[in-house]
Every structure is written in C-alpha cells, then in structure tokens.
Amino acid sequence: MIRLRYHPRNMHVQNAILAAILILMCFTSNGCRRDEHVVVLYVSADEHIARQVINAFEEQTGLRVLMVGDTEAKKTTGLVERLRAEKSQPRADVFWSSEIFMTIELAEEEFFQPYESETTAQLPSQFRDQQNRWHGFAARARVVVYAPDRLPESEIPQSWMALTSEQYNGRIVMADPRFGTTGGHLGAMMAYWDRDSYQAFAQGLVDNDVRL
C-alpha cells in the first residue's frame, strides 16, 4: 500500500515519477518540507525491497529520498503511531505500507490528501479509496510455511482450521497479531466466518500453545 503527500511546488514530479510510486497518497499538512528536493518516506516494507524502488525513483526524478523504517517486531504499527504523534507537525511526505486496515483508519482520521494520476485512475475501484486518499496496487498472499524435514507432506495442514488439530500442539508459530498485517488477517477471518467458527479457531490456537 503506497500513499503520497504531494506539494504544489513539486508538481513537476507528477510527470516523472515511477509507476510504482505514482500510487502514493498525500498527508494533509505541507509545513514539514525543509528541502523541496528531499522526499521523506515512512516505509514498513523490508529495506532490501523498498531500496530498489527508492533508487529507481531517485535516478529518474533527481529527488533524494530520506527513508524511515520500522522495527520488524512493530511493522507498520510503530510508523502509524509516529504519524499520529506528528500530526500537528508532520515530517513524512510519503507513507508506504502493506497494512490496509490501519491505512484506512489514518485516512478516516484525515491524515491523507486525495491524489489522482493516470496510473491510479486505472486501478479497479475496490482497490482504492473512493476519495482517492489511498491506493492499493499489490496483492499479498497469506501462507503456511512448514519444515519438510520435520513435517511429512501427508501431514501438511490443508486449511486454517486444521491448525487447531492436536497433532500440531506446540508446533505452530505466527506473527504477533497486534502488529503488521496479521491483525488484519484475523479481522478478515472474523468477518468472513461465522462467530462460532472463528472462536473455535482462535481457541484452538490457544489450546495448541501457538507461539508469537
């Protein structure tokens, strides 16, 4: 998920920016920019991935990107809280995150300005905010990873609910749902499943001593 805060005095960037960056959203205040040739990027993506996009952007536009990341343990959540703390004096120009639910919250809290471009206009409506405050451009797979030397192929779980089986007791680890995209994943499961099924799944993970 990428969003951009755009300054009127930097409108020349609009025609030069990369396709991957064109779907960025803007923050509401424009008082944080000290140098119109520097873009401050808050990003929760892993640096080795983000750096490739940043380098290409800098080369094409001539702008310099100051990248501010987050710790692995607090992916996205730390940056979201930092944005809230800096709301009266924002420092970031760009927020790039793969966590959609906190992004929607920030949009509803009026952290973003609408942003439109030829690239974002082509996105399906379900992948962007109706007010163009954020745009989603990448799908994210939620998967189960297993160790083939410890788990025979015949025992690979075939569903999320299968993880509640006693055979996986003490053998499951998952990302902490208080941070990053895992909380949104569980929230989506809660909304999609009926209440009893979700509660059975959550309790099953607890009973299986899932580690975070």
MDAnalysis code that builds the backbone (N, CA, C; Angstrom):
import MDAnalysis as mda
import numpy as np

u = mda.Universe.empty(636, n_residues=212, atom_resindex=np.repeat(np.arange(212), 3), trajectory=True)
u.add_TopologyAttr("name", ["N", "CA", "C"] * 212)
u.add_TopologyAttr("resid", np.arange(1, 213))
u.add_TopologyAttr("resname", ["MET", "ILE", "ARG", "LEU", "ARG", "TYR", "HIS", "PRO", "ARG", "ASN", "MET", "HIS", "VAL", "GLN", "ASN", "ALA", "ILE", "LEU", "ALA", "ALA", "ILE", "LEU", "ILE", "LEU", "MET", "CYS", "PHE", "THR", "SER", "ASN", "GLY", "CYS", "ARG", "ARG", "ASP", "GLU", "HIS", "VAL", "VAL", "VAL", "LEU", "TYR", "VAL", "SER", "ALA", "ASP", "GLU", "HIS", "ILE", "ALA", "ARG", "GLN", "VAL", "ILE", "ASN", "ALA", "PHE", "GLU", "GLU", "GLN", "THR", "GLY", "LEU", "ARG", "VAL", "LEU", "MET", "VAL", "GLY", "ASP", "THR", "GLU", "ALA", "LYS", "LYS", "THR", "THR", "GLY", "LEU", "VAL", "GLU", "ARG", "LEU", "ARG", "ALA", "GLU", "LYS", "SER", "GLN", "PRO", "ARG", "ALA", "ASP", "VAL", "PHE", "TRP", "SER", "SER", "GLU", "ILE", "PHE", "MET", "THR", "ILE", "GLU", "LEU", "ALA", "GLU", "GLU", "GLU", "PHE", "PHE", "GLN", "PRO", "TYR", "GLU", "SER", "GLU", "THR", "THR", "ALA", "GLN", "LEU", "PRO", "SER", "GLN", "PHE", "ARG", "ASP", "GLN", "GLN", "ASN", "ARG", "TRP", "HIS", "GLY", "PHE", "ALA", "ALA", "ARG", "ALA", "ARG", "VAL", "VAL", "VAL", "TYR", "ALA", "PRO", "ASP", "ARG", "LEU", "PRO", "GLU", "SER", "GLU", "ILE", "PRO", "GLN", "SER", "TRP", "MET", "ALA", "LEU", "THR", "SER", "GLU", "GLN", "TYR", "ASN", "GLY", "ARG", "ILE", "VAL", "MET", "ALA", "ASP", "PRO", "ARG", "PHE", "GLY", "THR", "THR", "GLY", "GLY", "HIS", "LEU", "GLY", "ALA", "MET", "MET", "ALA", "TYR", "TRP", "ASP", "ARG", "ASP", "SER", "TYR", "GLN", "ALA", "PHE", "ALA", "GLN", "GLY", "LEU", "VAL", "ASP", "ASN", "ASP", "VAL", "ARG", "LEU"])
u.atoms.positions = np.array([
    [0.861, -1.177, 0.000],
    [0.000, 0.000, 0.000],
    [0.897, 1.227, 0.000],
    [0.710, 2.111, -0.931],
    [1.558, 3.293, -1.026],
    [0.703, 4.543, -1.123],
    [1.094, 5.549, -0.372],
    [0.384, 6.819, -0.403],
    [1.379, 7.971, -0.352],
    [1.032, 9.102, -0.904],
    [1.975, 10.221, -1.017],
    [1.365, 11.532, -0.570],
    [2.146, 12.302, 0.122],
    [1.791, 13.696, 0.380],
    [2.495, 14.526, -0.675],
    [1.723, 15.291, -1.433],
    [2.263, 15.980, -2.601],
    [2.252, 17.479, -2.399],
    [3.365, 18.122, -2.675],
    [3.466, 19.573, -2.534],
    [3.221, 20.255, -3.870],
    [2.433, 21.335, -3.894],
    [2.185, 22.064, -5.139],
    [3.468, 22.498, -5.822],
    [4.483, 22.853, -5.049],
    [5.709, 23.350, -5.669],
    [6.520, 22.218, -6.299],
    [6.096, 20.976, -6.081],
    [6.797, 19.850, -6.681],
    [5.942, 19.170, -7.741],
    [5.072, 19.930, -8.408],
    [4.172, 19.336, -9.382],
    [4.920, 18.740, -10.565],
    [6.169, 19.173, -10.790],
    [6.921, 18.608, -11.900],
    [7.202, 17.138, -11.696],
    [7.145, 16.683, -10.449],
    [7.401, 15.273, -10.161],
    [6.290, 14.402, -10.732],
    [5.097, 14.954, -10.816],
    [3.931, 14.158, -11.213],
    [4.128, 13.509, -12.575],
    [4.829, 14.176, -13.470],
    [5.012, 13.650, -14.813],
    [6.206, 12.717, -14.920],
    [7.045, 12.704, -13.884],
    [8.269, 11.920, -13.985],
    [8.299, 10.718, -13.061],
    [7.436, 10.689, -12.088],
    [7.510, 9.668, -11.040],
    [7.251, 8.278, -11.589],
    [7.852, 7.275, -11.001],
    [7.704, 5.901, -11.457],
    [6.287, 5.391, -11.260],
    [5.924, 4.379, -12.022],
    [4.578, 3.810, -11.907],
    [4.321, 3.276, -10.507],
    [5.338, 2.679, -9.894],
    [5.146, 2.129, -8.556],
    [4.951, 3.211, -7.520],
    [5.469, 4.408, -7.797],
    [5.353, 5.492, -6.842],
    [4.148, 6.379, -7.150],
    [3.625, 6.301, -8.346],
    [2.518, 7.169, -8.726],
    [1.284, 6.938, -7.881],
    [1.206, 5.762, -7.263],
    [0.022, 5.473, -6.468],
    [0.286, 5.735, -5.000],
    [0.956, 6.803, -4.716],
    [1.206, 7.231, -3.357],
    [0.152, 8.242, -2.930],
    [-0.099, 8.299, -1.621],
    [-1.080, 9.245, -1.117],
    [-0.396, 10.354, -0.331],
    [-1.135, 11.450, -0.094],
    [-0.557, 12.637, 0.500],
    [-1.035, 12.879, 1.918],
    [-0.171, 13.464, 2.710],
    [-0.542, 13.909, 4.038],
    [-1.119, 15.319, 3.969],
    [-1.878, 15.698, 4.967],
    [-2.652, 16.931, 4.874],
    [-1.817, 18.192, 5.003],
    [-0.856, 18.203, 5.901],
    [-0.101, 19.433, 6.114],
    [1.114, 19.476, 5.197],
    [1.486, 20.662, 4.744],
    [2.676, 20.774, 3.900],
    [3.725, 21.671, 4.544],
    [3.718, 21.696, 5.869],
    [4.691, 22.546, 6.541],
    [5.966, 21.854, 6.958],
    [6.081, 20.545, 6.636],
    [7.229, 19.811, 7.151],
    [8.404, 19.817, 6.189],
    [8.185, 20.243, 4.961],
    [9.256, 20.155, 3.983],
    [10.263, 21.282, 4.165],
    [11.515, 20.913, 4.431],
    [12.583, 21.902, 4.550],
    [13.364, 22.016, 3.248],
    [13.311, 20.971, 2.436],
    [14.054, 20.945, 1.193],
    [13.151, 20.334, 0.124],
    [12.819, 21.123, -0.887],
    [11.882, 20.637, -1.896],
    [12.478, 19.535, -2.750],
    [13.786, 19.263, -2.622],
    [14.425, 18.199, -3.383],
    [14.583, 16.921, -2.559],
    [14.016, 16.902, -1.367],
    [14.090, 15.728, -0.496],
    [12.682, 15.234, -0.186],
    [12.457, 13.954, -0.347],
    [11.184, 13.322, -0.011],
    [11.403, 12.430, 1.209],
    [10.631, 12.667, 2.258],
    [10.739, 11.864, 3.472],
    [9.756, 10.704, 3.367],
    [10.283, 9.493, 3.383],
    [9.484, 8.285, 3.185],
    [9.408, 7.473, 4.471],
    [8.194, 7.252, 4.968],
    [7.963, 6.308, 6.061],
    [7.528, 4.998, 5.413],
    [8.273, 3.934, 5.629],
    [8.006, 2.677, 4.930],
    [8.157, 1.487, 5.860],
    [7.178, 0.586, 5.805],
    [7.243, -0.631, 6.616],
    [7.718, -1.822, 5.801],
    [7.871, -1.640, 4.492],
    [8.394, -2.728, 3.653],
    [9.852, -2.981, 4.006],
    [10.303, -4.210, 3.809],
    [11.700, -4.539, 4.083],
    [12.613, -3.659, 3.239],
    [13.710, -3.231, 3.848],
    [14.577, -2.253, 3.185],
    [15.122, -2.771, 1.864],
    [15.462, -4.069, 1.781],
    [16.062, -4.571, 0.537],
    [15.063, -4.536, -0.619],
    [13.769, -4.497, -0.304],
    [12.753, -4.356, -1.341],
    [12.505, -2.883, -1.643],
    [12.291, -2.104, -0.581],
    [11.998, -0.685, -0.753],
    [13.153, 0.049, -1.421],
    [14.380, -0.351, -1.098],
    [15.541, 0.362, -1.618],
    [15.612, 0.306, -3.134],
    [15.170, -0.787, -3.736],
    [15.192, -0.892, -5.201],
    [14.275, 0.150, -5.832],
    [13.084, 0.339, -5.252],
    [12.146, 1.331, -5.770],
    [12.682, 2.737, -5.530],
    [13.232, 2.950, -4.337],
    [13.777, 4.263, -3.988],
    [14.903, 4.657, -4.944],
    [15.824, 3.726, -5.200],
    [16.949, 4.034, -6.078],
    [16.475, 4.398, -7.483],
    [15.493, 3.653, -7.989],
    [14.968, 3.947, -9.323],
    [14.265, 5.300, -9.352],
    [13.523, 5.607, -8.289],
    [12.830, 6.890, -8.189],
    [13.815, 8.051, -8.161],
    [14.856, 7.916, -7.348],
    [15.860, 8.983, -7.240],
    [16.556, 9.214, -8.583],
    [16.860, 8.133, -9.277],
    [17.559, 8.254, -10.554],
    [16.686, 8.937, -11.604],
    [15.398, 8.633, -11.617],
    [14.520, 9.180, -12.640],
    [14.106, 10.618, -12.353],
    [13.924, 10.961, -11.064],
    [13.380, 12.282, -10.733],
    [14.429, 13.295, -10.307],
    [15.598, 12.823, -9.850],
    [16.600, 13.741, -9.325],
    [16.339, 14.150, -7.896],
    [15.274, 13.637, -7.294],
    [14.972, 13.908, -5.889],
    [15.713, 12.913, -4.999],
    [15.957, 13.306, -3.768],
    [16.589, 12.419, -2.806],
    [15.528, 11.937, -1.820],
    [15.572, 10.664, -1.486],
    [14.600, 10.070, -0.576],
    [15.259, 9.771, 0.764],
    [14.676, 10.321, 1.823],
    [15.108, 10.003, 3.182],
    [14.173, 8.925, 3.711],
    [14.686, 7.715, 3.853],
    [13.864, 6.569, 4.232],
    [13.860, 6.388, 5.738],
    [12.661, 6.265, 6.314],
    [12.499, 5.988, 7.743],
    [11.709, 4.693, 7.861],
    [12.342, 3.658, 8.408],
    [11.700, 2.359, 8.537],
    [11.173, 2.107, 9.930],
    [10.824, 0.855, 10.176],
    [10.299, 0.448, 11.468],
    [10.962, -0.863, 11.859],
    [10.840, -1.239, 13.124],
    [11.412, -2.497, 13.572],
    [10.568, -3.659, 13.068],
    [11.155, -4.819, 12.941],
    [10.433, -5.996, 12.478],
    [9.300, -6.359, 13.425],
    [9.524, -6.164, 14.728],
    [8.519, -6.539, 15.726],
    [7.275, -5.657, 15.652],
    [7.434, -4.409, 15.215],
    [6.307, -3.470, 15.209],
    [5.961, -2.999, 13.799],
    [6.152, -3.856, 12.816],
    [5.901, -3.492, 11.429],
    [4.605, -2.699, 11.273],
    [4.701, -1.544, 10.677],
    [3.590, -0.642, 10.373],
    [3.045, 0.046, 11.606],
    [2.749, -0.705, 12.672],
    [2.120, -0.115, 13.852],
    [2.956, 1.021, 14.421],
    [4.262, 0.834, 14.509],
    [5.128, 1.878, 15.031],
    [5.074, 3.131, 14.192],
    [5.070, 2.978, 12.866],
    [5.012, 4.132, 11.977],
    [3.660, 4.824, 12.053],
    [2.589, 4.048, 12.175],
    [1.256, 4.638, 12.289],
    [1.169, 5.508, 13.537],
    [1.673, 4.990, 14.658],
    [1.631, 5.772, 15.884],
    [2.543, 6.985, 15.793],
    [3.624, 6.861, 15.060],
    [4.512, 8.010, 14.873],
    [3.810, 9.089, 14.055],
    [3.084, 8.686, 13.026],
    [2.337, 9.647, 12.221],
    [1.301, 10.372, 13.074],
    [0.633, 9.642, 13.928],
    [-0.370, 10.267, 14.791],
    [0.281, 11.252, 15.753],
    [1.439, 10.888, 16.286],
    [2.126, 11.776, 17.218],
    [2.615, 13.040, 16.526],
    [2.885, 12.955, 15.217],
    [3.417, 14.088, 14.464],
    [2.350, 14.837, 13.675],
    [1.079, 14.566, 13.954],
    [0.015, 15.115, 13.122],
    [0.046, 16.639, 13.048],
    [0.324, 17.305, 14.157],
    [0.341, 18.766, 14.150],
    [1.551, 19.326, 13.410],
    [2.640, 18.539, 13.346],
    [3.840, 18.945, 12.623],
    [4.380, 17.734, 11.864],
    [3.737, 17.332, 10.801],
    [4.143, 16.120, 10.082],
    [5.525, 16.245, 9.472],
    [6.260, 15.161, 9.538],
    [7.595, 15.121, 8.955],
    [7.644, 14.283, 7.683],
    [6.689, 13.368, 7.539],
    [6.704, 12.462, 6.391],
    [5.983, 13.068, 5.194],
    [6.524, 12.788, 4.024],
    [5.863, 13.131, 2.768],
    [5.159, 11.908, 2.189],
    [5.727, 10.749, 2.418],
    [5.231, 9.517, 1.806],
    [5.063, 8.443, 2.874],
    [3.931, 7.739, 2.825],
    [3.703, 6.589, 3.691],
    [3.485, 5.372, 2.808],
    [4.358, 4.387, 2.933],
    [4.300, 3.175, 2.119],
    [4.150, 2.004, 3.069],
    [3.013, 1.348, 3.011],
    [2.744, 0.251, 3.929],
    [1.913, -0.812, 3.241],
    [2.039, -2.047, 3.699],
    [1.234, -3.137, 3.145],
    [0.065, -3.488, 4.054],
    [-0.151, -2.700, 5.107],
    [-1.221, -2.983, 6.064],
    [-2.403, -2.069, 5.762],
    [-3.512, -2.640, 5.290],
    [-4.603, -1.834, 4.771],
    [-5.508, -1.267, 5.857],
    [-5.745, -2.003, 6.935],
    [-6.744, -1.560, 7.899],
    [-6.291, -0.316, 8.667],
    [-5.035, -0.272, 9.064],
    [-4.524, 0.927, 9.728],
    [-4.442, 2.097, 8.745],
    [-4.212, 1.779, 7.480],
    [-4.203, 2.814, 6.453],
    [-5.584, 3.457, 6.323],
    [-6.620, 2.630, 6.319],
    [-7.986, 3.145, 6.254],
    [-8.277, 4.015, 7.475],
    [-7.811, 3.576, 8.642],
    [-8.017, 4.370, 9.856],
    [-7.361, 5.737, 9.717],
    [-6.130, 5.779, 9.208],
    [-5.440, 7.055, 9.036],
    [-6.185, 7.954, 8.050],
    [-6.723, 7.350, 6.993],
    [-7.497, 8.141, 6.028],
    [-8.728, 8.740, 6.688],
    [-9.427, 7.948, 7.494],
    [-10.616, 8.432, 8.177],
    [-10.276, 9.496, 9.218],
    [-9.052, 9.452, 9.728],
    [-8.581, 10.458, 10.683],
    [-8.004, 11.682, 9.975],
    [-8.170, 11.731, 8.661],
    [-7.795, 12.877, 7.831],
    [-6.294, 13.144, 7.824],
    [-5.528, 12.080, 7.681],
    [-4.081, 12.229, 7.546],
    [-3.662, 12.394, 6.086],
    [-4.507, 12.009, 5.153],
    [-4.127, 11.992, 3.747],
    [-4.899, 13.001, 2.924],
    [-4.247, 13.490, 1.887],
    [-4.913, 14.309, 0.881],
    [-5.251, 13.432, -0.320],
    [-6.327, 13.738, -1.042],
    [-6.625, 12.991, -2.265],
    [-5.494, 13.144, -3.270],
    [-5.244, 12.086, -4.016],
    [-4.214, 12.126, -5.054],
    [-4.698, 11.310, -6.251],
    [-4.602, 11.889, -7.434],
    [-5.035, 11.208, -8.639],
    [-3.941, 11.292, -9.695],
    [-3.851, 10.263, -10.494],
    [-2.926, 10.250, -11.627],
    [-3.501, 9.306, -12.673],
    [-2.882, 9.268, -13.837],
    [-3.341, 8.344, -14.870],
    [-3.211, 6.909, -14.403],
    [-2.171, 6.627, -13.617],
    [-1.955, 5.266, -13.130],
    [-3.022, 4.864, -12.131],
    [-3.288, 5.722, -11.156],
    [-4.272, 5.364, -10.137],
    [-5.678, 5.322, -10.701],
    [-5.955, 6.096, -11.738],
    [-7.289, 6.109, -12.340],
    [-7.621, 4.775, -12.990],
    [-6.592, 4.007, -13.347],
    [-6.803, 2.726, -13.996],
    [-7.017, 1.587, -13.001],
    [-6.828, 1.852, -11.727],
    [-7.000, 0.805, -10.727],
    [-8.479, 0.482, -10.531],
    [-8.822, -0.790, -10.330],
    [-10.207, -1.137, -10.028],
    [-10.686, -0.405, -8.780],
    [-11.945, -0.035, -8.760],
    [-12.473, 0.782, -7.661],
    [-12.344, 0.109, -6.312],
    [-12.376, -1.240, -6.275],
    [-12.284, -1.917, -4.979],
    [-10.891, -1.864, -4.380],
    [-9.918, -1.406, -5.161],
    [-8.549, -1.334, -4.668],
    [-8.098, 0.094, -4.362],
    [-9.028, 1.006, -4.238],
    [-8.670, 2.382, -3.890],
    [-9.804, 3.041, -3.126],
    [-9.429, 4.008, -2.351],
    [-10.400, 4.757, -1.571],
    [-11.278, 5.581, -2.494],
    [-12.562, 5.694, -2.184],
    [-13.483, 6.445, -3.032],
    [-13.097, 7.912, -3.130],
    [-12.387, 8.411, -2.121],
    [-11.939, 9.803, -2.139],
    [-10.481, 9.930, -2.588],
    [-9.928, 8.820, -3.095],
    [-8.551, 8.810, -3.607],
    [-7.523, 9.178, -2.542],
    [-7.783, 8.799, -1.302],
    [-6.827, 9.078, -0.237],
    [-5.774, 7.987, -0.117],
    [-6.068, 6.795, -0.603],
    [-5.072, 5.735, -0.665],
    [-5.383, 4.844, -1.863],
    [-4.347, 4.166, -2.335],
    [-4.487, 3.281, -3.487],
    [-3.724, 1.986, -3.222],
    [-4.384, 0.869, -3.446],
    [-3.741, -0.431, -3.289],
    [-3.322, -0.977, -4.644],
    [-2.083, -1.448, -4.737],
    [-1.589, -1.895, -6.038],
    [-0.935, -3.268, -5.996],
    [-0.901, -3.911, -4.828],
    [-0.222, -5.203, -4.742],
    [-1.018, -6.164, -3.873],
    [-1.212, -7.371, -4.369],
    [-1.860, -8.414, -3.571],
    [-0.836, -9.027, -2.622],
    [-1.325, -9.577, -1.526],
    [-0.430, -10.174, -0.539],
    [-0.967, -11.554, -0.172],
    [-0.143, -12.560, -0.333],
    [-0.557, -13.930, -0.021],
    [-0.358, -14.218, 1.461],
    [-1.320, -14.909, 2.051],
    [-1.195, -15.380, 3.428],
    [-0.986, -16.881, 3.355],
    [0.136, -17.347, 3.825],
    [0.507, -18.745, 3.604],
    [0.951, -19.421, 4.894],
    [0.958, -20.743, 4.866],
    [1.535, -21.560, 5.929],
    [2.867, -22.096, 5.413],
    [3.921, -21.871, 6.162],
    [5.238, -22.365, 5.807],
    [5.577, -23.526, 6.742],
    [6.126, -24.578, 6.208],
    [6.453, -25.737, 7.056],
    [7.868, -26.208, 6.763],
    [8.438, -26.952, 7.716],
    [9.776, -27.510, 7.571],
    [9.657, -28.942, 7.048],
    [10.037, -29.207, 5.808],
    [9.854, -30.541, 5.225],
    [10.636, -31.642, 5.940],
    [11.701, -31.264, 6.660],
    [12.458, -32.289, 7.381],
    [11.802, -32.649, 8.716],
    [10.759, -31.908, 9.097],
    [10.076, -32.158, 10.364],
    [8.609, -32.515, 10.195],
    [8.070, -32.223, 9.021],
    [6.650, -32.485, 8.789],
    [6.484, -33.189, 7.446],
    [6.039, -34.449, 7.463],
    [5.818, -35.167, 6.195],
    [4.764, -34.468, 5.351],
    [4.878, -34.616, 4.054],
    [3.931, -33.974, 3.154],
    [2.498, -34.398, 3.441],
    [2.322, -35.623, 3.897],
    [0.981, -36.130, 4.182],
    [0.338, -35.438, 5.381],
    [1.145, -34.745, 6.191],
    [0.632, -34.086, 7.395],
    [0.511, -32.575, 7.249],
    [0.752, -32.062, 6.056],
    [0.642, -30.614, 5.835],
    [-0.813, -30.188, 6.036],
    [-1.069, -29.180, 6.867],
    [-2.460, -28.736, 7.066],
    [-3.062, -28.219, 5.767],
    [-4.292, -28.601, 5.499],
    [-4.966, -28.235, 4.266],
    [-5.948, -27.087, 4.446],
    [-6.063, -26.579, 5.661],
    [-6.955, -25.454, 5.935],
    [-6.457, -24.735, 7.174],
    [-6.973, -23.508, 7.389],
    [-6.610, -22.784, 8.605],
    [-7.113, -23.527, 9.836],
    [-8.315, -24.057, 9.756],
    [-8.881, -24.754, 10.899],
    [-8.079, -25.997, 11.266],
    [-7.416, -26.575, 10.279],
    [-6.601, -27.760, 10.549],
    [-5.486, -27.471, 11.551],
    [-5.089, -26.203, 11.653],
    [-4.026, -25.844, 12.603],
    [-4.459, -26.038, 14.051],
    [-5.743, -26.209, 14.282],
    [-6.228, -26.430, 15.648],
    [-6.174, -27.907, 16.037],
    [-5.769, -28.760, 15.113],
    [-5.682, -30.192, 15.394],
    [-4.600, -30.455, 16.444],
    [-4.851, -31.444, 17.277],
    [-3.924, -31.765, 18.374],
    [-2.544, -32.143, 17.860],
    [-2.449, -32.642, 16.629],
    [-1.157, -33.073, 16.109],
    [-0.180, -31.904, 15.939],
    [-0.703, -30.673, 15.942],
    [0.162, -29.504, 15.806],
    [0.411, -28.801, 17.137],
    [0.059, -29.436, 18.215],
    [0.254, -28.836, 19.538],
    [1.729, -28.536, 19.778],
    [2.010, -27.292, 20.127],
    [3.389, -26.883, 20.401],
    [4.256, -26.751, 19.164],
    [3.664, -26.785, 17.971],
    [4.451, -26.787, 16.734],
    [4.119, -25.609, 15.819],
    [3.328, -24.669, 16.320],
    [2.884, -23.556, 15.478],
    [3.474, -22.245, 15.976],
    [3.949, -21.444, 15.059],
    [4.393, -20.084, 15.376],
    [3.730, -19.142, 14.379],
    [3.308, -17.974, 14.852],
    [2.669, -16.996, 13.973],
    [3.131, -15.600, 14.345],
    [3.031, -14.677, 13.398],
    [3.383, -13.289, 13.679],
    [2.407, -12.710, 14.698],
    [2.896, -11.804, 15.518],
    [2.082, -11.183, 16.560],
    [0.961, -10.374, 15.915],
    [-0.305, -10.734, 16.177],
    [-1.415, -10.023, 15.529],
    [-1.629, -8.599, 16.016],
    [-0.886, -8.165, 17.022],
    [-1.012, -6.781, 17.482],
    [-0.288, -5.813, 16.554],
    [0.529, -6.351, 15.658],
    [1.319, -5.502, 14.773],
    [1.201, -6.009, 13.337],
    [1.436, -5.119, 12.386],
    [1.518, -5.519, 10.992],
    [0.223, -6.076, 10.436],
    [0.354, -6.969, 9.457],
    [-0.797, -7.431, 8.689],
    [-1.526, -8.611, 9.307],
    [-0.941, -9.260, 10.304],
    [-1.595, -10.443, 10.880],
    [-2.895, -10.083, 11.586],
    [-2.931, -8.931, 12.250],
    [-4.161, -8.499, 12.899],
    [-5.278, -8.299, 11.887],
    [-4.950, -7.710, 10.743],
    [-5.935, -7.534, 9.690],
    [-6.395, -8.860, 9.116],
    [-5.449, -9.800, 9.019],
    [-5.794, -11.133, 8.527],
    [-6.823, -11.792, 9.446],
    [-6.567, -11.755, 10.741],
    [-7.510, -12.351, 11.687],
    [-8.836, -11.599, 11.682],
    [-8.778, -10.278, 11.531],
    [-10.004, -9.498, 11.459],
    [-10.849, -9.886, 10.257],
    [-10.185, -10.135, 9.128],
    [-10.906, -10.553, 7.926],
    [-11.525, -11.934, 8.124],
    [-10.805, -12.818, 8.799],
    [-11.348, -14.148, 9.090],
    [-12.571, -14.035, 9.999],
    [-12.494, -13.153, 10.975],
    [-13.620, -12.967, 11.886],
    [-14.847, -12.461, 11.127],
    [-14.621, -11.573, 10.174],
    [-15.735, -11.022, 9.409],
    [-16.309, -12.030, 8.420],
    [-15.456, -12.882, 7.876],
    [-15.881, -13.826, 6.838],
    [-16.541, -15.068, 7.437],
    [-15.944, -15.590, 8.529],
    [-16.502, -16.770, 9.170],
    [-17.674, -16.374, 10.068],
    [-18.442, -17.387, 10.469],
    [-19.442, -17.110, 11.495],
    [-18.734, -17.047, 12.843],
    [-19.390, -16.469, 13.810],
    [-18.771, -16.199, 15.111],
    [-18.253, -17.475, 15.782],
    [-19.046, -18.531, 15.764],
    [-18.641, -19.769, 16.432],
    [-17.398, -20.378, 15.786],
    [-17.319, -20.335, 14.461],
    [-16.164, -20.903, 13.760],
    [-14.892, -20.139, 14.092],
    [-15.003, -18.804, 14.108],
    [-13.815, -18.015, 14.422],
    [-13.365, -18.246, 15.860],
    [-14.302, -18.278, 16.778],
    [-13.941, -18.509, 18.177],
    [-13.306, -19.884, 18.350],
    [-13.809, -20.887, 17.633],
    [-13.227, -22.225, 17.702],
    [-11.794, -22.220, 17.169],
    [-11.567, -21.450, 16.102],
    [-10.229, -21.349, 15.534],
    [-9.275, -20.673, 16.514],
    [-9.694, -19.535, 17.054],
    [-8.842, -18.799, 17.991],
    [-8.554, -19.624, 19.238],
    [-9.560, -20.257, 19.777],
    [-9.356, -21.070, 20.980],
    [-8.479, -22.277, 20.668],
    [-8.635, -22.826, 19.463],
    [-7.802, -23.953, 19.073],
    [-6.332, -23.594, 19.011],
    [-6.034, -22.385, 18.529],
    [-4.637, -21.934, 18.509],
    [-4.096, -21.784, 19.926],
    [-4.923, -21.239, 20.819],
    [-4.517, -21.096, 22.223],
    [-4.257, -22.473, 22.832],
    [-5.161, -23.405, 22.606],
    [-5.016, -24.756, 23.157],
    [-3.792, -25.467, 22.610],
    [-3.385, -25.101, 21.398],
    [-2.198, -25.708, 20.793],
    [-0.913, -24.972, 21.134],
    [-1.009, -24.052, 22.115],
    [0.171, -23.319, 22.585],
    [0.916, -22.627, 21.434],
    [0.157, -21.917, 20.584],
    [0.777, -21.192, 19.489],
    [1.755, -20.165, 20.038],
    [2.908, -20.042, 19.391],
    [3.929, -19.073, 19.815],
    [3.918, -17.869, 18.882],
    [4.104, -16.693, 19.449],
    [4.119, -15.454, 18.672],
    [5.556, -14.997, 18.471],
])
